[in-house]
């Protein structure tokens, strides 16, 4: 069986105390879905905020708030574009081969998977490792690390990949719903802008935009 999960690279802070977070290994991957508990959602929000915190410049925009939570979330709430380190984790349970996103890949870039299906026929997803996807006829071949000879590979059909990518969008939508509810409880003064910023960071429809079940959950430009 092939599984595809949207995963977020976790940024952990020693002694973080603004809201509850789950224990996690730094630079590990947290799957995003609607089943996460409050502490795991808190870890995800912290990690996305950290992705956009370093290098946030107060130049011509609103000043950085003095309060710790507002200061941490300032880049996430004000910068454009946003970055959510991670991507898609692909696991072949029959062979125990797993493809992980490489460094500098982001969840907001997952539209590159549709280049494989409907565009150039290939895409890469970061480096160290350097995962690669290539379409060969009706099959998609996933190489775990294209920079290494003899790298493990995963193969699946184009049809199956489309179905699994639709599941990724459902997982992210369900996660965002959980995160919006979390924000209303944990950062009530910033709940609406934080919900909107998380949607932008994950390249999801804005919270006020209705979703039409008849359209693809993610449409590659």
N, C-alpha and C positions, 0 to 999 in steps of 0.2 A: 504494500500500500504506500502511496505517495502522500505526504502531508506537506502543506505549505502554510506557514504562520507568519503574520507580521510581527517583527520583533524590534524592540527598542534597546539601544545600547544604554546600559545603566551607568549613571554618574552618581557615585555615593559621596556623601560628605560626613566626615568624622564629627560626631556630636551634633548633627543637624537636629534642630528642635522647633522649627516653625510649625510643623505638622507631623503626624505620625508617618513613618516610612518603614518599609519592610527591609529586613536584613538581605543584602545582596552583594555579590562579588563585583567590585568595580570593573567596568568594561565587559561584564557578562551581558546576556541578552534576556530581556523580559518579554514574553509573548503578550500581545495586547488583544484583549477580547472582553466580552461583557461579564465574565465570571470573576474578575479580579476583586479582591477585597479592598477596603478603604486604604490600608497601609500600602498595598501594591499600587493603587492608583496614585497615592501620594508620592511614591517613588518615581512613577512615570512622569508626573507633572514636574517634580524636581529635576529629573533628567532632561526633559525638553527645555525647561527654563535655563538650565546650565548650558545647554547647547547654544543658547542665544544670549547668554549673559556676558561671557568673556568677549571683549571687544565692542560691546554696545556703546555707542558714542552719543552723548547728549549734544548734538549739533543741529540746531534749528528745530528740534522737536521738544516735547514736553520735558521739564526737568525731572531728573531721577528722584523719586520720593525718598524721604528720610527713613521711613519705617522699613524694617528688615524685609518683610514680605513684599512690599511694593517695590523695593530696590531689587530684590532677586528677580521678580517677574517683569521688571521694566523693559528689558530687551525683548522678551517674548510678546509683550503687549504693544510695543511700539515699532519694532523693526520689520522690514520687508525687503527681501524674502526671509522666511524662517527656515530652520534646519532641524530635523529630528533624526539624529544618528541612529542607524540601523538599516532595516530592509526586510527582505523575505528570507526565512529559513526554510529550506526544503529538505525533507527527510524521507529516505526510502527505508521503510521499516523491514523490508525483506532482506536488505543487504547491510543495514545499519550505516549507510553512507549519508552524511549530512552536508549540505551546502550552506555556508554562512555568508552574510554580507561582509565585504571587506571594509577597510578603513576609508573614511570620507564618503561612504555611501549613506544616503538618507531615505527615510520612508517616503518623503515627498517626491522622490525620484522613481517610484515604482512604476510609473507609466512607461519606463524603458522596457519593461517586460512585454508591452504591446508592440514595441519595435520588432521583437522576435516573432510575434504572431502575424503582424500586419504591415510591418515596415521593412527594414533592411534585412531582417532575418537573424540578427545577432545583437547581443548587448552584454556589457560587462558591468560589474557591481562592486567597484572599489578595488583595493589592493591590500596585499599582506593579510590574508590570501587574496587572490585575484580570480573570483568566480566568473564564469563565462557561460552564456546560454546561446545556442545555435539551433536554428531550425533546418532540418534536413527532410524535405518532403513533408509527410504528415507527422514527423517525430521531432521532439525538441530534446536536444542533448545538452545536459548541464555538466560542466566541468568544475570540480570543487576548487582547483587552483591551477589556472592555465599557465602559470609560471613554472610549474613543476612537471617534469616528465613522469608519465605513468600516473597522473592524478586520477583519483576515483571519479567516476561519472554516474549520473542518474539520467535515465531516459524515460520519457512519457509522451503520450500523444498530444497533439495540438488541442484536440477536443477536451482532454482531461485537464490540460493546463488552463484553458479558458474557464472551466468549471471551478477549479481550485482558486483562480484569481478572483472570481466572483465571491467565493467564500472569504477571501482576505478582506474584501471591502465590507462584508457583513461584520466580520470581527472588529474592524476599525470603527465602523459606525456604532456597534454595540459598546465598544470601549469609550467612545466619545460621549455616549449617553451617560455612562457611569461617571465619567470625568466631570460632566456638567453638573450632575447631582452632587458629586464630591465638592466641587467649587462652591455650590450654593451653601453647603454646610461649613466648609473650612475657610473659604475666603469670600464671605458673602458680599463685601463691598466691591469686589472685583469679579463676581461670578459671571456676569454677562460678557465683559470684554475678554476674560480668560477663556470662556467657552468658545468664543469666536476665534481667539488666537490659536487655541489647540486645533480647531478645525482647519485653519490655514496651515499650521505646521504639518498636519497630516494629510493635506490636500484633500479635504472632505468638503462637501457643500456646507455653506454657512448655516448656523443653527436655525435661522429663520426661513431657509429655503426648503420648500417641500420636495420630497423625493418621489419621483414617478417610478413605480415598480416595473413599468414597461421598458424603461431605458436601461442601458448598461450602468452598473454601479460605478465604473470608472471608464471614461472615454478618452482614448489617446488622441491627442490633437492630430 
